[in-house]
Amino acid sequence: MEQIQQPQEGITLWQKVKIILGTALAIFIIILIVQNWNTIELNLVFRTFSTPLPVIILICLVTGYIWGTFSAYRKNRRRNNERMNNN
């Protein structure tokens, strides 16, 4: 008779590392935002905006996160399609 492996309880070492690094990054970002609460002028091609620096920082962070998530999704999707085609 085959034994079915049960999922492991708890979290793996890699998951712990990701949690610690994510928390450290979040704390760093919060400190960066609090220390740089200045209003800056953002010069675009046709217009100049006056906005707090944390808004720009958050827009950049969110854009980078979305871009990275989308890129990883496409890479994994392409890899899965190649595996399906090879079988």
N, CA, C and O atoms as CSV, one atom per row, in Angstrom:
chain,resi,resn,atom,element,x,y,z
A,1,MET,N,N,0.818,-1.178,0.000
A,1,MET,CA,C,0.000,0.000,0.000
A,1,MET,C,C,0.869,1.251,0.000
A,1,MET,O,O,1.884,1.307,0.694
A,2,GLU,N,N,0.473,2.250,-0.774
A,2,GLU,CA,C,1.234,3.504,-0.822
A,2,GLU,C,C,0.854,4.388,0.353
A,2,GLU,O,O,-0.305,4.466,0.761
A,3,GLN,N,N,1.854,5.038,0.870
A,3,GLN,CA,C,1.585,5.997,1.937
A,3,GLN,C,C,1.444,7.379,1.325
A,3,GLN,O,O,2.242,7.787,0.481
A,4,ILE,N,N,0.439,8.075,1.754
A,4,ILE,CA,C,0.223,9.448,1.288
A,4,ILE,C,C,0.906,10.383,2.270
A,4,ILE,O,O,0.677,10.318,3.478
A,5,GLN,N,N,1.753,11.258,1.728
A,5,GLN,CA,C,2.454,12.195,2.594
A,5,GLN,C,C,1.515,13.306,3.021
A,5,GLN,O,O,0.822,13.911,2.203
A,6,GLN,N,N,1.508,13.554,4.279
A,6,GLN,CA,C,0.709,14.638,4.834
A,6,GLN,C,C,1.481,15.940,4.708
A,6,GLN,O,O,2.708,15.935,4.806
A,7,PRO,N,N,0.789,17.064,4.490
A,7,PRO,CA,C,1.506,18.346,4.454
A,7,PRO,C,C,2.180,18.620,5.792
A,7,PRO,O,O,1.663,18.279,6.856
A,8,GLN,N,N,3.339,19.242,5.705
A,8,GLN,CA,C,4.083,19.557,6.919
A,8,GLN,C,C,3.379,20.659,7.700
A,8,GLN,O,O,2.814,21.594,7.133
A,9,GLU,N,N,3.431,20.519,8.990
A,9,GLU,CA,C,2.875,21.544,9.864
A,9,GLU,C,C,3.919,22.629,10.071
A,9,GLU,O,O,5.117,22.345,10.085
A,10,GLY,N,N,3.478,23.860,10.229
A,10,GLY,CA,C,4.410,24.951,10.472
A,10,GLY,C,C,4.926,25.533,9.171
A,10,GLY,O,O,4.453,25.214,8.080
A,11,ILE,N,N,5.912,26.397,9.329
A,11,ILE,CA,C,6.456,27.056,8.142
A,11,ILE,C,C,7.904,26.632,7.947
A,11,ILE,O,O,8.598,26.272,8.898
A,12,THR,N,N,8.338,26.680,6.711
A,12,THR,CA,C,9.700,26.267,6.381
A,12,THR,C,C,10.693,27.380,6.699
A,12,THR,O,O,10.309,28.515,6.984
A,13,LEU,N,N,11.952,27.038,6.645
A,13,LEU,CA,C,13.011,28.024,6.892
A,13,LEU,C,C,12.950,29.145,5.862
A,13,LEU,O,O,13.103,30.315,6.211
A,14,TRP,N,N,12.727,28.796,4.590
A,14,TRP,CA,C,12.661,29.806,3.530
A,14,TRP,C,C,11.502,30.767,3.772
A,14,TRP,O,O,11.640,31.967,3.533
A,15,GLN,N,N,10.368,30.264,4.238
A,15,GLN,CA,C,9.231,31.130,4.544
A,15,GLN,C,C,9.565,32.056,5.705
A,15,GLN,O,O,9.166,33.220,5.700
A,16,LYS,N,N,10.290,31.556,6.699
A,16,LYS,CA,C,10.701,32.404,7.823
A,16,LYS,C,C,11.634,33.520,7.346
A,16,LYS,O,O,11.505,34.669,7.768
A,17,VAL,N,N,12.574,33.170,6.464
A,17,VAL,CA,C,13.512,34.166,5.934
A,17,VAL,C,C,12.736,35.240,5.169
A,17,VAL,O,O,13.009,36.430,5.328
A,18,LYS,N,N,11.771,34.830,4.340
A,18,LYS,CA,C,10.982,35.794,3.580
A,18,LYS,C,C,10.168,36.696,4.497
A,18,LYS,O,O,10.030,37.888,4.221
A,19,ILE,N,N,9.633,36.155,5.573
A,19,ILE,CA,C,8.876,36.971,6.522
A,19,ILE,C,C,9.788,37.985,7.197
A,19,ILE,O,O,9.421,39.152,7.334
A,20,ILE,N,N,10.969,37.555,7.620
A,20,ILE,CA,C,11.909,38.459,8.297
A,20,ILE,C,C,12.372,39.560,7.345
A,20,ILE,O,O,12.394,40.733,7.718
A,21,LEU,N,N,12.743,39.188,6.117
A,21,LEU,CA,C,13.194,40.196,5.150
A,21,LEU,C,C,12.066,41.147,4.764
A,21,LEU,O,O,12.296,42.347,4.617
A,22,GLY,N,N,10.869,40.635,4.601
A,22,GLY,CA,C,9.725,41.483,4.274
A,22,GLY,C,C,9.420,42.474,5.389
A,22,GLY,O,O,9.114,43.638,5.131
A,23,THR,N,N,9.506,42.003,6.633
A,23,THR,CA,C,9.270,42.886,7.776
A,23,THR,C,C,10.351,43.954,7.869
A,23,THR,O,O,10.049,45.122,8.110
A,24,ALA,N,N,11.601,43.565,7.682
A,24,ALA,CA,C,12.708,44.536,7.725
A,24,ALA,C,C,12.552,45.577,6.616
A,24,ALA,O,O,12.780,46.766,6.841
A,25,LEU,N,N,12.165,45.132,5.427
A,25,LEU,CA,C,11.956,46.054,4.313
A,25,LEU,C,C,10.804,47.014,4.607
A,25,LEU,O,O,10.902,48.208,4.327
A,26,ALA,N,N,9.720,46.497,5.168
A,26,ALA,CA,C,8.579,47.351,5.509
A,26,ALA,C,C,8.966,48.405,6.550
A,26,ALA,O,O,8.573,49.566,6.434
A,27,ILE,N,N,9.731,48.004,7.560
A,27,ILE,CA,C,10.184,48.958,8.585
A,27,ILE,C,C,11.080,50.022,7.957
A,27,ILE,O,O,10.950,51.207,8.267
A,28,PHE,N,N,11.987,49.603,7.076
A,28,PHE,CA,C,12.869,50.549,6.392
A,28,PHE,C,C,12.061,51.553,5.562
A,28,PHE,O,O,12.354,52.749,5.576
A,29,ILE,N,N,11.062,51.073,4.853
A,29,ILE,CA,C,10.232,51.957,4.026
A,29,ILE,C,C,9.460,52.944,4.892
A,29,ILE,O,O,9.357,54.121,4.546
A,30,ILE,N,N,8.926,52.483,5.996
A,30,ILE,CA,C,8.193,53.379,6.906
A,30,ILE,C,C,9.120,54.455,7.448
A,30,ILE,O,O,8.744,55.626,7.497
A,31,ILE,N,N,10.333,54.076,7.857
A,31,ILE,CA,C,11.302,55.068,8.357
A,31,ILE,C,C,11.659,56.061,7.255
A,31,ILE,O,O,11.735,57.264,7.506
A,32,LEU,N,N,11.879,55.566,6.036
A,32,LEU,CA,C,12.197,56.436,4.902
A,32,LEU,C,C,11.084,57.448,4.650
A,32,LEU,O,O,11.354,58.623,4.404
A,33,ILE,N,N,9.853,56.999,4.709
A,33,ILE,CA,C,8.719,57.889,4.458
A,33,ILE,C,C,8.580,58.929,5.571
A,33,ILE,O,O,8.365,60.109,5.296
A,34,VAL,N,N,8.701,58.497,6.815
A,34,VAL,CA,C,8.534,59.427,7.946
A,34,VAL,C,C,9.631,60.486,7.946
A,34,VAL,O,O,9.362,61.650,8.245
A,35,GLN,N,N,10.853,60.106,7.618
A,35,GLN,CA,C,11.960,61.049,7.658
A,35,GLN,C,C,11.978,62.010,6.471
A,35,GLN,O,O,12.647,63.042,6.522
A,36,ASN,N,N,11.251,61.682,5.407
A,36,ASN,CA,C,11.274,62.517,4.204
A,36,ASN,C,C,9.897,63.099,3.905
A,36,ASN,O,O,9.444,63.065,2.760
A,37,TRP,N,N,9.249,63.617,4.894
A,37,TRP,CA,C,7.903,64.157,4.709
A,37,TRP,C,C,8.002,65.605,4.225
A,37,TRP,O,O,7.546,66.528,4.901
A,38,ASN,N,N,8.597,65.791,3.058
A,38,ASN,CA,C,8.749,67.114,2.462
A,38,ASN,C,C,7.867,67.199,1.228
A,38,ASN,O,O,7.569,66.189,0.591
A,39,THR,N,N,7.459,68.401,0.904
A,39,THR,CA,C,6.752,68.612,-0.352
A,39,THR,C,C,7.781,68.960,-1.423
A,39,THR,O,O,8.634,69.826,-1.228
A,40,ILE,N,N,7.683,68.273,-2.551
A,40,ILE,CA,C,8.626,68.509,-3.643
A,40,ILE,C,C,7.862,68.912,-4.898
A,40,ILE,O,O,6.663,68.659,-5.017
A,41,GLU,N,N,8.563,69.535,-5.822
A,41,GLU,CA,C,7.973,69.854,-7.115
A,41,GLU,C,C,8.416,68.789,-8.108
A,41,GLU,O,O,9.608,68.538,-8.287
A,42,LEU,N,N,7.445,68.180,-8.738
A,42,LEU,CA,C,7.699,67.142,-9.728
A,42,LEU,C,C,7.467,67.736,-11.102
A,42,LEU,O,O,6.334,68.053,-11.463
A,43,ASN,N,N,8.534,67.888,-11.868
A,43,ASN,CA,C,8.448,68.487,-13.198
A,43,ASN,C,C,8.258,67.398,-14.248
A,43,ASN,O,O,9.162,66.609,-14.522
A,44,LEU,N,N,7.066,67.375,-14.823
A,44,LEU,CA,C,6.792,66.472,-15.927
A,44,LEU,C,C,6.893,67.261,-17.225
A,44,LEU,O,O,7.193,68.454,-17.198
A,45,VAL,N,N,6.655,66.631,-18.326
A,45,VAL,CA,C,6.872,67.277,-19.622
A,45,VAL,C,C,6.018,68.535,-19.778
A,45,VAL,O,O,6.526,69.584,-20.175
A,46,PHE,N,N,4.744,68.438,-19.471
A,46,PHE,CA,C,3.848,69.560,-19.728
A,46,PHE,C,C,3.338,70.256,-18.473
A,46,PHE,O,O,2.654,71.274,-18.570
A,47,ARG,N,N,3.659,69.725,-17.303
A,47,ARG,CA,C,3.090,70.300,-16.095
A,47,ARG,C,C,4.019,70.074,-14.902
A,47,ARG,O,O,4.817,69.136,-14.892
A,48,THR,N,N,3.906,70.937,-13.909
A,48,THR,CA,C,4.657,70.794,-12.666
A,48,THR,C,C,3.678,70.526,-11.533
A,48,THR,O,O,2.688,71.239,-11.370
A,49,PHE,N,N,3.970,69.481,-10.745
A,49,PHE,CA,C,3.128,69.124,-9.612
A,49,PHE,C,C,3.880,69.371,-8.319
A,49,PHE,O,O,5.094,69.180,-8.249
A,50,SER,N,N,3.161,69.791,-7.306
A,50,SER,CA,C,3.724,69.907,-5.965
A,50,SER,C,C,3.072,68.817,-5.125
A,50,SER,O,O,1.863,68.841,-4.895
A,51,THR,N,N,3.879,67.861,-4.666
A,51,THR,CA,C,3.343,66.702,-3.953
A,51,THR,C,C,4.304,66.268,-2.851
A,51,THR,O,O,5.510,66.487,-2.967
A,52,PRO,N,N,3.795,65.659,-1.791
A,52,PRO,CA,C,4.688,65.133,-0.752
A,52,PRO,C,C,5.553,63.998,-1.296
A,52,PRO,O,O,5.084,63.182,-2.089
A,53,LEU,N,N,6.787,63.949,-0.880
A,53,LEU,CA,C,7.720,62.924,-1.331
A,53,LEU,C,C,7.235,61.503,-1.030
A,53,LEU,O,O,7.430,60.624,-1.870
A,54,PRO,N,N,6.614,61.229,0.122
A,54,PRO,CA,C,6.127,59.864,0.376
A,54,PRO,C,C,5.125,59.366,-0.661
A,54,PRO,O,O,5.045,58.163,-0.911
A,55,VAL,N,N,4.366,60.267,-1.263
A,55,VAL,CA,C,3.433,59.849,-2.305
A,55,VAL,C,C,4.207,59.306,-3.497
A,55,VAL,O,O,3.834,58.280,-4.067
A,56,ILE,N,N,5.268,59.980,-3.870
A,56,ILE,CA,C,6.100,59.535,-4.988
A,56,ILE,C,C,6.776,58.212,-4.644
A,56,ILE,O,O,6.847,57.315,-5.484
A,57,ILE,N,N,7.269,58.088,-3.422
A,57,ILE,CA,C,7.914,56.845,-2.994
A,57,ILE,C,C,6.922,55.685,-3.062
A,57,ILE,O,O,7.255,54.616,-3.573
A,58,LEU,N,N,5.715,55.887,-2.552
A,58,LEU,CA,C,4.717,54.820,-2.570
A,58,LEU,C,C,4.281,54.462,-3.986
A,58,LEU,O,O,4.072,53.286,-4.287
A,59,ILE,N,N,4.142,55.444,-4.850
A,59,ILE,CA,C,3.786,55.161,-6.245
A,59,ILE,C,C,4.878,54.309,-6.891
A,59,ILE,O,O,4.577,53.355,-7.609
A,60,CYS,N,N,6.132,54.646,-6.642
A,60,CYS,CA,C,7.240,53.870,-7.201
A,60,CYS,C,C,7.268,52.448,-6.642
A,60,CYS,O,O,7.496,51.494,-7.386
A,61,LEU,N,N,7.038,52.303,-5.344
A,61,LEU,CA,C,7.037,50.978,-4.734
A,61,LEU,C,C,5.902,50.106,-5.279
A,61,LEU,O,O,6.116,48.942,-5.616
A,62,VAL,N,N,4.711,50.667,-5.361
A,62,VAL,CA,C,3.565,49.907,-5.861
A,62,VAL,C,C,3.768,49.529,-7.330
A,62,VAL,O,O,3.482,48.401,-7.732
A,63,THR,N,N,4.259,50.474,-8.122
A,63,THR,CA,C,4.515,50.192,-9.538
A,63,THR,C,C,5.560,49.082,-9.683
A,63,THR,O,O,5.381,48.178,-10.498
A,64,GLY,N,N,6.626,49.135,-8.920
A,64,GLY,CA,C,7.651,48.100,-8.973
A,64,GLY,C,C,7.135,46.748,-8.526
A,64,GLY,O,O,7.487,45.723,-9.110
A,65,TYR,N,N,6.307,46.735,-7.499
A,65,TYR,CA,C,5.730,45.476,-7.017
A,65,TYR,C,C,4.826,44.855,-8.075
A,65,TYR,O,O,4.910,43.656,-8.343
A,66,ILE,N,N,3.965,45.667,-8.675
A,66,ILE,CA,C,3.055,45.168,-9.714
A,66,ILE,C,C,3.861,44.661,-10.910
A,66,ILE,O,O,3.570,43.589,-11.440
A,67,TRP,N,N,4.857,45.413,-11.333
A,67,TRP,CA,C,5.682,45.021,-12.467
A,67,TRP,C,C,6.400,43.696,-12.183
A,67,TRP,O,O,6.420,42.806,-13.033
A,68,GLY,N,N,6.983,43.567,-10.998
A,68,GLY,CA,C,7.692,42.338,-10.633
A,68,GLY,C,C,6.766,41.143,-10.537
A,68,GLY,O,O,7.117,40.050,-10.982
A,69,THR,N,N,5.587,41.336,-9.961
A,69,THR,CA,C,4.615,40.252,-9.850
A,69,THR,C,C,4.144,39.811,-11.227
A,69,THR,O,O,4.033,38.614,-11.493
A,70,PHE,N,N,3.870,40.759,-12.092
A,70,PHE,CA,C,3.427,40.440,-13.447
A,70,PHE,C,C,4.524,39.713,-14.222
A,70,PHE,O,O,4.241,38.762,-14.951
A,71,SER,N,N,5.767,40.152,-14.069
A,71,SER,CA,C,6.886,39.500,-14.759
A,71,SER,C,C,7.069,38.066,-14.274
A,71,SER,O,O,7.290,37.160,-15.078
A,72,ALA,N,N,6.978,37.858,-12.962
A,72,ALA,CA,C,7.116,36.502,-12.414
A,72,ALA,C,C,5.967,35.617,-12.884
A,72,ALA,O,O,6.175,34.440,-13.178
A,73,TYR,N,N,4.774,36.162,-12.957
A,73,TYR,CA,C,3.613,35.405,-13.437
A,73,TYR,C,C,3.821,34.962,-14.881
A,73,TYR,O,O,3.573,33.807,-15.224
A,74,ARG,N,N,4.280,35.887,-15.725
A,74,ARG,CA,C,4.510,35.550,-17.136
A,74,ARG,C,C,5.612,34.510,-17.284
A,74,ARG,O,O,5.505,33.603,-18.110
A,75,LYS,N,N,6.668,34.636,-16.487
A,75,LYS,CA,C,7.768,33.678,-16.553
A,75,LYS,C,C,7.287,32.285,-16.150
A,75,LYS,O,O,7.592,31.303,-16.827
A,76,ASN,N,N,6.541,32.198,-15.057
A,76,ASN,CA,C,6.026,30.904,-14.602
A,76,ASN,C,C,5.025,30.332,-15.595
A,76,ASN,O,O,5.011,29.124,-15.834
A,77,ARG,N,N,4.202,31.172,-16.166
A,77,ARG,CA,C,3.222,30.714,-17.149
A,77,ARG,C,C,3.926,30.151,-18.387
A,77,ARG,O,O,3.539,29.103,-18.905
A,78,ARG,N,N,4.960,30.851,-18.855
A,78,ARG,CA,C,5.729,30.383,-20.014
A,78,ARG,C,C,6.404,29.050,-19.698
A,78,ARG,O,O,6.397,28.143,-20.530
A,79,ARG,N,N,6.984,28.923,-18.509
A,79,ARG,CA,C,7.646,27.695,-18.106
A,79,ARG,C,C,6.650,26.537,-18.034
A,79,ARG,O,O,6.955,25.428,-18.475
A,80,ASN,N,N,5.470,26.788,-17.485
A,80,ASN,CA,C,4.449,25.749,-17.402
A,80,ASN,C,C,3.966,25.337,-18.793
A,80,ASN,O,O,3.719,24.156,-19.037
A,81,ASN,N,N,3.830,26.297,-19.701
A,81,ASN,CA,C,3.420,25.968,-21.067
A,81,ASN,C,C,4.476,25.107,-21.762
A,81,ASN,O,O,4.133,24.175,-22.489
A,82,GLU,N,N,5.756,25.415,-21.544
A,82,GLU,CA,C,6.824,24.619,-22.136
A,82,GLU,C,C,6.812,23.198,-21.588
A,82,GLU,O,O,7.040,22.246,-22.335
A,83,ARG,N,N,6.550,23.044,-20.298
A,83,ARG,CA,C,6.474,21.701,-19.698
A,83,ARG,C,C,5.304,20.919,-20.268
A,83,ARG,O,O,5.425,19.726,-20.546
A,84,MET,N,N,4.175,21.584,-20.443
A,84,MET,CA,C,2.992,20.918,-20.993
A,84,MET,C,C,3.240,20.499,-22.448
A,84,MET,O,O,2.785,19.434,-22.864
A,85,ASN,N,N,3.942,21.308,-23.211
A,85,ASN,CA,C,4.226,20.989,-24.614
A,85,ASN,C,C,5.233,19.868,-24.748
A,85,ASN,O,O,5.190,19.117,-25.721
A,86,ASN,N,N,6.150,19.736,-23.781
A,86,ASN,CA,C,7.154,18.688,-23.837
A,86,ASN,C,C,6.598,17.325,-23.446
A,86,ASN,O,O,7.177,16.297,-23.798
A,87,ASN,N,N,5.486,17.306,-22.725
A,87,ASN,CA,C,4.893,16.029,-22.286
A,87,ASN,C,C,3.979,15.479,-23.308
A,87,ASN,O,O,3.395,14.415,-23.106
